[in-house]
Amino acid sequence: MPNIKSDEYILDLGKVHESAHVWVNGEDAGIVWSIPFRARIGKYLKKGNNTIKIEVANLMANRIRDMDKKGIVWRKFQEINFVNINYQNFNASTWKPQPSGLIGPVTITPYNK
């Protein structure tokens, strides 16, 4: 944490794939879902030590790929299951994984209004 007095502090998550939910000292500081991946966190900070929790949501494409690779049944619909462009059974197990997670860099910057 910068040792600078400020009206506000900005948490910048850098690069995120795809969205992130932020908590500061157990309080919900919001969800960031687009560039720039930033949240105002000043009102949640306290003197001394602070705890920041960041939960990142992955693309569903990665989850579907993983379930198909493991043979986990995830298609729960009887009449409207997915098919590929040739109307064959859909299988995502050969898809390349998409970038995921908190890439960063993560910074906290003082911001004076």
Secondary structure, 3 states (H helix, E strand, C coil): CCCCCCCEEEEECEEEECEEEEEECCEEEEEECCCCCEEECHHHCCCCCCCEEEEEECCHHHHHHHHHHHCCCCCCCCCCCCECCCCCECCCCCCCCCCCEEEECCEEEEECC
